Amino acid sequence: MKVLLLSTYENGGGAAVAASRLLQALRQNGVDASMLCRTNIEYGPKRLRKQSWACIRERIEILLCNGFNMKTLWATDTASYGQDVTTTQEFREADVIHLHWTNQGFLSLSELEKIMDSGKRIVITMHDDWYFTAVCHVAGGCTGYEHDCSSCCLVKSSKAQAIMQRKQSLYNSRNFTLTSVSNWLAGRAAKSSLMKGRDIHVVPNMLPRENYGQTDKAACRESLGIPQEAKVISFCAAKIDDPVKDLPKLINAVERLLMLHPEWKSDMQVRLIGEAKDHTTVRTLPHTFIYIGRVGAAKLEEEFGAADVIACTSVSETFGQTLIEAQASGALPVSFANGGQTDIIYHKQNGYLTDERSAEAFAKGLEWAFTEGSKHSRTALHDEAVRRFSPQAVAKMYIELYD
């Protein structure tokens, strides 16, 4: 059995990282797997590399449809332009085509149609909302996708409706296996007019390898120069000031926590890991916040190993990759219960969840983590994360679907 994974990027963003990790896990489990991305497809008899301009053309189209609103330019994809992967040798030889996040000029709806009509087994993994909405990746509180997206606020309603109808036609007459990275995302998809009645299999993302995580907190802190007595909170995102990650909520929560426990102020460190799009964010941080920036895999493991808590204040998360990575390093996750985090965290058993989206409620979660929660075994947290999210466990679930 040959499996071809399709992903716009190899490592740019959580969905791409998840696809790349799956590729390696499948190979380690005896599957002949390969992956094509937007920039690594080779065309023609001489196998010449070609970079597609489809993404630029689509961005121009979106600007024309959203009133030249730059703020929402990357929040949508019309899938009007793309690349024909069916002409590649990898596609021709594959038995199973596994689609991941394929937007921004990689696969158009026309290309998706060709793929689905190829006679090969098709598996689609939803990493966000796009497959079951008209154009958006994160619908948030909007429920237009449950009907026809006719009230879309991101592009012209006529455009949204037309794409919704095209997707409906594409899905209705074709067979494919649908998966979601979390029960929360699967539940949203099930309410969509595009996916009603379809079986949705939930397969989580995975840890990068089975032995991920350093649970020796003292050794990690010594390596990073962090005082052993410090109370350390990690906050990790590709872009820490992305509005979806809601860093201001964490800042407010920590301020409220220190009002409740002023004796913790001198020992508190909130370490921010990831890039900052606007560096004024970094310059105006409270003194308890330390900007680490983007780090490599080995340094990230040390950061998580040194942490007491991994904090997630996101407006929504389809899964929560950093939560399982930090948990595998022994850190307690504290999060709002508004996404895939609910598949990872069992309230007050291996972390803290709160339904109330407020700084006060999150501060209570942090307080629990530094008091009652601190009694949890870091080794037990590591073992649980490895058992549930190891490459072997996740690859086995996908192999069963492929078969």
Buried (B, 14 or more C-beta within 10 A) or exposed (E): BEBBBBBBBBEBBBBBBBBBBBBBBBBBBEBEBBBBBBEEBEEEEEEEEEEBEBBEBBBEBBBEBBEEBEEBEEBBBBBBBBBBBBEBEBBEEBEBBBBBBBBBBBBBBBBBBBBBEBEBBBBBBBBBBBBBBBBBBBBEEBEBBBEBBEEBEBBEBEBBBBBBEBBEEBBEEEEBBBBBBBBBBBEBBBEBBBBEEBEBBBBBBBBBBBEBBBBBBEEBBEBBEBEEEBBBBBBBBBBBBBEBBBBEBBBBBBEBBBEEBEEBBEBBBBBBBBEBEEEEBBEEBEEBBBBBEEBEEEBBBBBBBBBBBBBBBBBBBBBBBBBBBBBBBBBBBBBBBBBBBBBBBEBBEBBBBBEEBBBEBBBBBBBBBBEEBEEBEBEEBBBBBBEBBBBEBBBEBBBEBBE
